[in-house]
Amino acid sequence: MRTECTRNYKSFQALGKREIVADFSGGTITSDGGGLLLREVEQRTAVLQRFAQCFTDYRDEKRIEHSILTLVSQRVIGLALGYEDLNDHDHLAKDQMLAIAVGKTDPTGMDRKSEQDKGKPLAG
């Protein structure tokens, strides 16, 4: 019996100018695609945005690379994806899919200010 393969794409809400498309042709692969669904829920409900507004940010504005919303989103979405230990976040700092899920406009992390942080779009 012959298998018929059809190209099945799923478009998600864009991230700035970047188009987010699920493509099942075997390119860059992640097991955390559910993060995109969580991003879609956040786009519609803004529950993480409202949660982040509960915190007061006392950090020096000139030195901030990750907003409170980004930090809260990274932690909550990480928990939802099963990364409950904070030591997982050292590895997740390089995760482009999680960076997209939390709304980072540079999911590669190559625009980071510090050389040692380049390639890490998220807080570690």
CNS distance restraints for C-alpha pairs under 8 A (distance, minus, plus):
assign (resid   7 and name CA) (resid  23 and name CA) 7.79 0.50 0.50
assign (resid   7 and name CA) (resid  24 and name CA) 7.36 0.50 0.50
assign (resid   7 and name CA) (resid  25 and name CA) 7.69 0.50 0.50
assign (resid   8 and name CA) (resid  23 and name CA) 6.78 0.50 0.50
assign (resid   8 and name CA) (resid  24 and name CA) 6.86 0.50 0.50
assign (resid   9 and name CA) (resid  21 and name CA) 6.54 0.50 0.50
assign (resid   9 and name CA) (resid  22 and name CA) 5.54 0.50 0.50
assign (resid   9 and name CA) (resid  23 and name CA) 5.16 0.50 0.50
assign (resid   9 and name CA) (resid  24 and name CA) 7.23 0.50 0.50
assign (resid  10 and name CA) (resid  21 and name CA) 5.61 0.50 0.50
assign (resid  10 and name CA) (resid  22 and name CA) 5.01 0.50 0.50
assign (resid  10 and name CA) (resid  23 and name CA) 7.03 0.50 0.50
assign (resid  11 and name CA) (resid  19 and name CA) 7.78 0.50 0.50
assign (resid  11 and name CA) (resid  20 and name CA) 6.00 0.50 0.50
assign (resid  11 and name CA) (resid  21 and name CA) 4.48 0.50 0.50
assign (resid  11 and name CA) (resid  22 and name CA) 6.36 0.50 0.50
assign (resid  12 and name CA) (resid  19 and name CA) 7.64 0.50 0.50
assign (resid  12 and name CA) (resid  20 and name CA) 5.34 0.50 0.50
assign (resid  12 and name CA) (resid  21 and name CA) 6.03 0.50 0.50
assign (resid  12 and name CA) (resid  22 and name CA) 7.82 0.50 0.50
assign (resid  12 and name CA) (resid  36 and name CA) 7.49 0.50 0.50
assign (resid  12 and name CA) (resid  40 and name CA) 7.37 0.50 0.50
assign (resid  13 and name CA) (resid  19 and name CA) 7.43 0.50 0.50
assign (resid  13 and name CA) (resid  20 and name CA) 6.59 0.50 0.50
assign (resid  13 and name CA) (resid  40 and name CA) 7.08 0.50 0.50
assign (resid  14 and name CA) (resid  18 and name CA) 5.67 0.50 0.50
assign (resid  14 and name CA) (resid  19 and name CA) 4.78 0.50 0.50
assign (resid  14 and name CA) (resid  20 and name CA) 5.56 0.50 0.50
assign (resid  15 and name CA) (resid  19 and name CA) 6.50 0.50 0.50
assign (resid  15 and name CA) (resid  20 and name CA) 7.02 0.50 0.50
assign (resid  15 and name CA) (resid 100 and name CA) 7.23 0.50 0.50
assign (resid  15 and name CA) (resid 103 and name CA) 6.71 0.50 0.50
assign (resid  15 and name CA) (resid 104 and name CA) 7.93 0.50 0.50
assign (resid  15 and name CA) (resid 105 and name CA) 6.45 0.50 0.50
assign (resid  16 and name CA) (resid 105 and name CA) 6.46 0.50 0.50
assign (resid  23 and name CA) (resid  27 and name CA) 7.84 0.50 0.50
assign (resid  30 and name CA) (resid  97 and name CA) 7.41 0.50 0.50
assign (resid  32 and name CA) (resid  81 and name CA) 6.84 0.50 0.50
assign (resid  32 and name CA) (resid  97 and name CA) 7.13 0.50 0.50
assign (resid  32 and name CA) (resid  98 and name CA) 7.81 0.50 0.50
assign (resid  33 and name CA) (resid  37 and name CA) 7.39 0.50 0.50
assign (resid  33 and name CA) (resid  97 and name CA) 7.32 0.50 0.50
assign (resid  34 and name CA) (resid  38 and name CA) 6.43 0.50 0.50
assign (resid  34 and name CA) (resid  81 and name CA) 7.32 0.50 0.50
assign (resid  35 and name CA) (resid  39 and name CA) 6.15 0.50 0.50
assign (resid  35 and name CA) (resid  77 and name CA) 6.73 0.50 0.50
assign (resid  35 and name CA) (resid  81 and name CA) 7.04 0.50 0.50
assign (resid  35 and name CA) (resid  97 and name CA) 7.25 0.50 0.50
assign (resid  35 and name CA) (resid  98 and name CA) 6.52 0.50 0.50
assign (resid  35 and name CA) (resid 101 and name CA) 5.46 0.50 0.50
assign (resid  36 and name CA) (resid  40 and name CA) 6.27 0.50 0.50
assign (resid  36 and name CA) (resid  97 and name CA) 7.77 0.50 0.50
assign (resid  36 and name CA) (resid 100 and name CA) 7.60 0.50 0.50
assign (resid  36 and name CA) (resid 101 and name CA) 5.41 0.50 0.50
assign (resid  37 and name CA) (resid  41 and name CA) 6.36 0.50 0.50
assign (resid  38 and name CA) (resid  42 and name CA) 6.20 0.50 0.50
assign (resid  38 and name CA) (resid  77 and name CA) 7.19 0.50 0.50
assign (resid  38 and name CA) (resid 101 and name CA) 7.18 0.50 0.50
assign (resid  39 and name CA) (resid  43 and name CA) 6.11 0.50 0.50
assign (resid  39 and name CA) (resid 101 and name CA) 5.06 0.50 0.50
assign (resid  39 and name CA) (resid 102 and name CA) 6.81 0.50 0.50
assign (resid  39 and name CA) (resid 103 and name CA) 7.94 0.50 0.50
assign (resid  40 and name CA) (resid  44 and name CA) 6.44 0.50 0.50
assign (resid  41 and name CA) (resid  45 and name CA) 6.03 0.50 0.50
assign (resid  41 and name CA) (resid  46 and name CA) 7.86 0.50 0.50
assign (resid  42 and name CA) (resid  46 and name CA) 4.89 0.50 0.50
assign (resid  42 and name CA) (resid  47 and name CA) 6.18 0.50 0.50
assign (resid  42 and name CA) (resid  48 and name CA) 6.59 0.50 0.50
assign (resid  46 and name CA) (resid  50 and name CA) 6.25 0.50 0.50
assign (resid  47 and name CA) (resid  51 and name CA) 6.16 0.50 0.50
assign (resid  48 and name CA) (resid  52 and name CA) 6.00 0.50 0.50
assign (resid  48 and name CA) (resid  69 and name CA) 7.11 0.50 0.50
assign (resid  48 and name CA) (resid  72 and name CA) 7.10 0.50 0.50
assign (resid  48 and name CA) (resid  73 and name CA) 6.32 0.50 0.50
assign (resid  49 and name CA) (resid  53 and name CA) 6.40 0.50 0.50
assign (resid  49 and name CA) (resid  69 and name CA) 6.08 0.50 0.50
assign (resid  50 and name CA) (resid  54 and name CA) 7.06 0.50 0.50
assign (resid  51 and name CA) (resid  55 and name CA) 7.83 0.50 0.50
assign (resid  51 and name CA) (resid  72 and name CA) 7.93 0.50 0.50
assign (resid  52 and name CA) (resid  68 and name CA) 6.05 0.50 0.50
assign (resid  52 and name CA) (resid  69 and name CA) 5.15 0.50 0.50
assign (resid  52 and name CA) (resid  72 and name CA) 6.21 0.50 0.50
assign (resid  53 and name CA) (resid  69 and name CA) 7.84 0.50 0.50
assign (resid  55 and name CA) (resid  68 and name CA) 7.57 0.50 0.50
assign (resid  57 and name CA) (resid  68 and name CA) 7.11 0.50 0.50
assign (resid  59 and name CA) (resid  63 and name CA) 7.66 0.50 0.50
assign (resid  59 and name CA) (resid  64 and name CA) 7.11 0.50 0.50
assign (resid  60 and name CA) (resid  64 and name CA) 6.68 0.50 0.50
assign (resid  65 and name CA) (resid 112 and name CA) 7.98 0.50 0.50
assign (resid  66 and name CA) (resid  70 and name CA) 5.85 0.50 0.50
assign (resid  66 and name CA) (resid  71 and name CA) 6.45 0.50 0.50
assign (resid  66 and name CA) (resid 122 and name CA) 7.50 0.50 0.50
assign (resid  66 and name CA) (resid 123 and name CA) 7.05 0.50 0.50
assign (resid  67 and name CA) (resid  71 and name CA) 6.31 0.50 0.50
assign (resid  68 and name CA) (resid  72 and name CA) 6.02 0.50 0.50
assign (resid  69 and name CA) (resid  73 and name CA) 5.89 0.50 0.50
assign (resid  70 and name CA) (resid  74 and name CA) 5.93 0.50 0.50
assign (resid  70 and name CA) (resid 102 and name CA) 5.98 0.50 0.50
assign (resid  70 and name CA) (resid 103 and name CA) 7.34 0.50 0.50
assign (resid  70 and name CA) (resid 104 and name CA) 7.69 0.50 0.50
assign (resid  71 and name CA) (resid  75 and name CA) 6.26 0.50 0.50
assign (resid  71 and name CA) (resid 123 and name CA) 7.28 0.50 0.50
assign (resid  72 and name CA) (resid  76 and name CA) 6.07 0.50 0.50
assign (resid  73 and name CA) (resid  77 and name CA) 5.75 0.50 0.50
assign (resid  73 and name CA) (resid  78 and name CA) 7.96 0.50 0.50
assign (resid  73 and name CA) (resid 102 and name CA) 5.49 0.50 0.50
assign (resid  74 and name CA) (resid  78 and name CA) 5.76 0.50 0.50
assign (resid  74 and name CA) (resid  98 and name CA) 7.23 0.50 0.50
assign (resid  74 and name CA) (resid  99 and name CA) 7.86 0.50 0.50
assign (resid  74 and name CA) (resid 102 and name CA) 5.96 0.50 0.50
assign (resid  74 and name CA) (resid 122 and name CA) 7.76 0.50 0.50
assign (resid  75 and name CA) (resid  79 and name CA) 6.13 0.50 0.50
assign (resid  76 and name CA) (resid  80 and name CA) 6.21 0.50 0.50
assign (resid  77 and name CA) (resid  81 and name CA) 6.16 0.50 0.50
assign (resid  77 and name CA) (resid  98 and name CA) 7.85 0.50 0.50
assign (resid  77 and name CA) (resid 101 and name CA) 7.80 0.50 0.50
assign (resid  77 and name CA) (resid 102 and name CA) 7.69 0.50 0.50
assign (resid  78 and name CA) (resid  82 and name CA) 6.43 0.50 0.50
assign (resid  78 and name CA) (resid  83 and name CA) 5.17 0.50 0.50
assign (resid  78 and name CA) (resid  84 and name CA) 7.00 0.50 0.50
assign (resid  78 and name CA) (resid  98 and name CA) 7.72 0.50 0.50
assign (resid  79 and name CA) (resid  83 and name CA) 5.01 0.50 0.50
assign (resid  79 and name CA) (resid  84 and name CA) 4.97 0.50 0.50
assign (resid  83 and name CA) (resid  88 and name CA) 6.10 0.50 0.50
assign (resid  83 and name CA) (resid  89 and name CA) 7.78 0.50 0.50
assign (resid  84 and name CA) (resid  88 and name CA) 7.51 0.50 0.50
assign (resid  85 and name CA) (resid  89 and name CA) 7.54 0.50 0.50
assign (resid  86 and name CA) (resid  90 and name CA) 7.64 0.50 0.50
assign (resid  87 and name CA) (resid  91 and name CA) 7.65 0.50 0.50
assign (resid  88 and name CA) (resid  92 and name CA) 6.18 0.50 0.50
assign (resid  89 and name CA) (resid  93 and name CA) 5.85 0.50 0.50
assign (resid  89 and name CA) (resid 123 and name CA) 7.61 0.50 0.50
assign (resid  89 and name CA) (resid 124 and name CA) 5.36 0.50 0.50
assign (resid  90 and name CA) (resid  94 and name CA) 7.93 0.50 0.50
assign (resid  90 and name CA) (resid 123 and name CA) 7.82 0.50 0.50
assign (resid  90 and name CA) (resid 124 and name CA) 4.38 0.50 0.50
assign (resid  91 and name CA) (resid  95 and name CA) 7.33 0.50 0.50
assign (resid  91 and name CA) (resid 124 and name CA) 7.36 0.50 0.50
assign (resid  92 and name CA) (resid  98 and name CA) 7.36 0.50 0.50
assign (resid  92 and name CA) (resid 122 and name CA) 7.41 0.50 0.50
assign (resid  92 and name CA) (resid 124 and name CA) 7.16 0.50 0.50
assign (resid  93 and name CA) (resid 120 and name CA) 5.13 0.50 0.50
assign (resid  93 and name CA) (resid 121 and name CA) 6.12 0.50 0.50
assign (resid  93 and name CA) (resid 122 and name CA) 4.41 0.50 0.50
assign (resid  93 and name CA) (resid 123 and name CA) 5.49 0.50 0.50
assign (resid  93 and name CA) (resid 124 and name CA) 4.93 0.50 0.50
assign (resid  94 and name CA) (resid 108 and name CA) 7.68 0.50 0.50
assign (resid  94 and name CA) (resid 109 and name CA) 7.65 0.50 0.50
assign (resid  94 and name CA) (resid 119 and name CA) 6.25 0.50 0.50
assign (resid  94 and name CA) (resid 120 and name CA) 4.31 0.50 0.50
assign (resid  94 and name CA) (resid 121 and name CA) 6.04 0.50 0.50
assign (resid  94 and name CA) (resid 122 and name CA) 6.65 0.50 0.50
assign (resid  95 and name CA) (resid  99 and name CA) 6.27 0.50 0.50
assign (resid  95 and name CA) (resid 107 and name CA) 7.98 0.50 0.50
assign (resid  95 and name CA) (resid 120 and name CA) 7.51 0.50 0.50
assign (resid  95 and name CA) (resid 121 and name CA) 7.48 0.50 0.50
assign (resid  95 and name CA) (resid 122 and name CA) 7.75 0.50 0.50
assign (resid  96 and name CA) (resid 100 and name CA) 6.21 0.50 0.50
assign (resid  96 and name CA) (resid 107 and name CA) 4.97 0.50 0.50
assign (resid  96 and name CA) (resid 108 and name CA) 5.98 0.50 0.50
assign (resid  96 and name CA) (resid 121 and name CA) 7.17 0.50 0.50
assign (resid  97 and name CA) (resid 101 and name CA) 6.17 0.50 0.50
assign (resid  97 and name CA) (resid 107 and name CA) 7.48 0.50 0.50
assign (resid  98 and name CA) (resid 102 and name CA) 6.21 0.50 0.50
assign (resid  99 and name CA) (resid 103 and name CA) 6.26 0.50 0.50
assign (resid  99 and name CA) (resid 104 and name CA) 5.27 0.50 0.50
assign (resid  99 and name CA) (resid 106 and name CA) 7.88 0.50 0.50
assign (resid  99 and name CA) (resid 107 and name CA) 5.12 0.50 0.50
assign (resid  99 and name CA) (resid 121 and name CA) 6.20 0.50 0.50
assign (resid  99 and name CA) (resid 122 and name CA) 6.34 0.50 0.50
assign (resid 100 and name CA) (resid 104 and name CA) 5.63 0.50 0.50
assign (resid 100 and name CA) (resid 105 and name CA) 7.38 0.50 0.50
assign (resid 100 and name CA) (resid 107 and name CA) 5.85 0.50 0.50
assign (resid 104 and name CA) (resid 121 and name CA) 7.20 0.50 0.50
assign (resid 106 and name CA) (resid 110 and name CA) 7.18 0.50 0.50
assign (resid 106 and name CA) (resid 111 and name CA) 6.75 0.50 0.50
assign (resid 106 and name CA) (resid 121 and name CA) 6.69 0.50 0.50
assign (resid 107 and name CA) (resid 121 and name CA) 5.57 0.50 0.50
assign (resid 108 and name CA) (resid 119 and name CA) 5.68 0.50 0.50
assign (resid 108 and name CA) (resid 120 and name CA) 6.85 0.50 0.50
assign (resid 108 and name CA) (resid 121 and name CA) 5.81 0.50 0.50
assign (resid 109 and name CA) (resid 117 and name CA) 7.55 0.50 0.50
assign (resid 109 and name CA) (resid 118 and name CA) 5.42 0.50 0.50
assign (resid 109 and name CA) (resid 119 and name CA) 4.41 0.50 0.50
assign (resid 109 and name CA) (resid 120 and name CA) 4.75 0.50 0.50
assign (resid 109 and name CA) (resid 121 and name CA) 3.71 0.50 0.50
assign (resid 109 and name CA) (resid 122 and name CA) 7.46 0.50 0.50
assign (resid 110 and name CA) (resid 118 and name CA) 4.84 0.50 0.50
assign (resid 110 and name CA) (resid 119 and name CA) 5.15 0.50 0.50
assign (resid 110 and name CA) (resid 120 and name CA) 7.47 0.50 0.50
assign (resid 110 and name CA) (resid 121 and name CA) 7.46 0.50 0.50
assign (resid 111 and name CA) (resid 118 and name CA) 6.81 0.50 0.50
assign (resid 112 and name CA) (resid 117 and name CA) 6.19 0.50 0.50
assign (resid 112 and name CA) (resid 118 and name CA) 5.32 0.50 0.50
assign (resid 112 and name CA) (resid 119 and name CA) 7.83 0.50 0.50
assign (resid 112 and name CA) (resid 120 and name CA) 7.83 0.50 0.50
assign (resid 112 and name CA) (resid 121 and name CA) 7.34 0.50 0.50
assign (resid 113 and name CA) (resid 117 and name CA) 7.42 0.50 0.50
assign (resid 113 and name CA) (resid 118 and name CA) 7.51 0.50 0.50
assign (resid 114 and name CA) (resid 118 and name CA) 6.56 0.50 0.50
assign (resid 117 and name CA) (resid 121 and name CA) 7.87 0.50 0.50
